[in-house]
Amino acid sequence: GNSSQVSQTITVEDNTAPTISCPAPVNVDCISLVPPPNPASVTASDLCGTVIVEHVGDTFIGTPCNRVITRTYRATDACGNAADCTQTITVIDNVRPVQVGFLQDRIFQCVASLNTFTPVAPTVVDNCDGPLVAPAPSILNDFSPLNCGRTRRYIWTFRDACGNQLRITQTLFVRDTGRPTITCPAPVTLQGDADCKAVLPALVPTVTDNCGTGGVTITQSPPAGTILTGPGSTSVTLTVRDACGNTATCPAQVTVNCGTPAIDLIKTVYPGHDAGEFCPGAELVISTNNAPVTYCFEVKNTGALNLINVVLEDNTLGMPAINVGSLAVGQSRMFSADALITANFTNVAEVAGTSVTGVPVSASDDAAVGKIRPQIQIVKT
């Protein structure tokens, strides 16, 4: 029945603060849109049980238009341990007021109508302040000498409580809107030069205007001095503009005629080889077998248009084609080729090219050579 007893002391001490996490930062445009404190939006927990979350308070810096609010929440456990977190709420009102509807500009024909016009202020609302009271408009007048240039501007400047500004302008115009009339001249024909080009002259239309022709200007497109390329017609647009900027147009036809392209070839031949020094030769040369001869080729532009891509060929002689290139009107060039008399024959050379307008031209000519037949002479003595 003997016994003994011992005791153990277990100490429970909770000095660990809860964990707490605040809502994400919030950005709002208006101070009125700042959300109220909401402890339920805070996330908090404790190792030993539940916690109580409460809103501690708000601090801020800045104005109602540009303010940063620091909102503090606190979580407290059953043993009084506490932890805080903060949420940042930023208020920036940088949104301009907006106009409701549209304020149209007005156009009047007469100054009297402008002077009796009574403007109606536009309707403007703000995202934070609601409808704004319209201020008195400022008035800008521009009374130009001509009715078409007179204007009056009504300008309303709206500002919300944070200084965001909206400017609305209504413009009244007094102008002549009557278009002038224009009649183009009869079709014009120009003679092109050697490249089938001609200078466009200034065309003169017949013009009237409801306000008179004073201050009326006439332009043409393409302008005078433009180089036109033929053959063919070009539509020239004539435009009349009155003092108030009203315009009218008409088309005028200008035709460029071109001359006729032509090319000539003269082929000749003469005895000997001397690189064509004695060109031109004759139409016929008769000599002994294998005698040297020189063929001459004179190419001439005999038409009224410059020629391009001119090529000289003589396939019978077997000579390479000669690229003559370009020939101006009246220009001629001489070429030569060496050969030997091996038979009696007449060969033809050809030259071809195109005019600057794309018309093909060609010519041909021939020259002849002959052999002297060998002879046997018997002398009896």
Buried (B, 14 or more C-beta within 10 A) or exposed (E): EEEEEEEEEEEEEBEEBBBBEBBEEBEBBBBEBBEEBEEEEBEBEBEEEEBBBBBBEBEBEEEBBEBBBEBBBBBBBEBEBBBEBBBBBBBBBEBBBEBEEEBEEBEBBEEEEBEEEEBEBBEBBBBBBEEBEBEEBEEEEEEEEBBBBBBBBBBBBBBBBBEBEBEBBBBBBBBBEBBBBBEBBEEBEBEBBBBBBBEBBEBEBEBEBEBEEEEBEBEBEBEEEBEBBBBEBBEBEBBBBBBBEBBBBBEBBBBBEBBEBBBBBBBBBBBBEEEBEEBBBEBEBEBEEEBEBBBBBBBBBBBBBBBBEBBBBBEBEEBEEBEBEEBEBEEEBEBBBBBEBEEEEEBBBBBBBBBBBEBEBBBEBBBBBBBEEEEEEEEEE
